Amino acid sequence: MTLQSLADQLSDFVGQQTFIDQTGIEDRFDIHLPGFVRDAQTPGTLVDGVPADLNAPSLAAILKDVGLRLESLKQFMDVYVVEHVEKASGN
């Protein structure tokens, strides 16, 4: 996969954050990531209905092990809000 596709998959998986590939590298890589802590801060936290394994490494630690670094940035981005939906007409 490309690093952009990895960023897209991480955004989908984590859900509350958007990952953007700014490496400029377009090569394809065989990427296998072990399990990591997601949305878990305290013991007993449920992730997808299952108690989180707080002993698992963080996503940042896993990516660092494969040579990638997460950097938190604040940027403006377009957000589209659907306020109304109607069923399509029969024609």
C-alpha positions in Angstrom: 0.0 0.0 0.0 1.0 3.6 -0.4 1.6 5.8 2.7 -1.5 7.8 1.6 -3.6 4.7 1.7 -2.2 3.9 5.1 -3.2 7.4 6.3 -6.7 6.9 4.9 -7.1 3.6 6.6 -5.9 5.0 9.9 -8.3 7.9 9.6 -11.2 5.4 9.0 -10.1 3.1 11.9 -9.4 5.7 14.5 -12.4 7.8 13.5 -11.9 10.9 15.5 -8.7 12.1 13.8 -7.7 12.7 10.2 -4.3 11.4 9.1 -2.6 13.1 6.2 0.4 11.8 4.3 2.9 14.6 3.9 5.9 12.5 3.0 5.7 12.9 -0.7 6.7 9.3 -1.1 4.5 7.5 -3.7 6.1 4.0 -3.5 4.2 1.0 -2.4 5.1 -0.8 0.9 4.1 -4.1 2.5 2.9 -2.7 5.9 1.8 -4.9 8.8 1.0 -3.1 12.1 0.4 -4.9 15.4 -2.5 -4.1 17.7 -2.4 -0.8 19.4 -4.3 1.2 22.1 -7.1 3.2 20.5 -9.3 5.7 22.5 -8.2 4.2 25.8 -7.1 6.4 28.7 -8.1 4.5 31.8 -8.5 0.9 32.9 -11.9 -0.4 32.0 -12.3 1.8 28.9 -14.3 -0.1 26.3 -13.2 0.1 22.6 -15.8 -1.3 20.2 -17.5 -2.9 23.2 -14.4 -4.8 24.4 -12.1 -3.7 27.3 -9.1 -1.9 26.0 -5.7 -3.6 26.4 -3.8 -0.7 28.0 -0.6 -2.8 27.8 -0.7 -2.5 24.0 1.6 0.2 22.5 0.2 3.4 21.2 -0.3 4.1 17.5 2.5 6.7 17.6 4.9 4.1 19.1 4.1 1.5 16.5 4.6 4.0 13.6 7.8 5.2 15.1 9.1 1.6 15.1 8.5 1.4 11.3 10.2 4.8 10.7 7.1 7.0 10.6 6.3 9.9 12.9 2.9 11.3 13.8 2.8 15.1 14.1 -0.2 16.9 15.5 -1.3 19.9 13.4 -4.3 22.2 13.4 -5.5 23.2 10.0 -8.6 24.7 8.5 -10.6 22.3 6.4 -13.9 22.4 4.5 -16.7 20.6 6.3 -20.0 19.8 4.5 -23.2 19.4 6.5 -26.3 17.8 5.0 -29.2 19.7 6.5 -32.1 18.2 4.5 -32.7 15.0 2.5 -35.8 14.2 0.3 -36.7 11.0 -1.4 -36.0 11.2 -5.2 -38.9 11.7 -7.5 -40.1 8.9 -9.7 -38.9 10.5 -13.0 
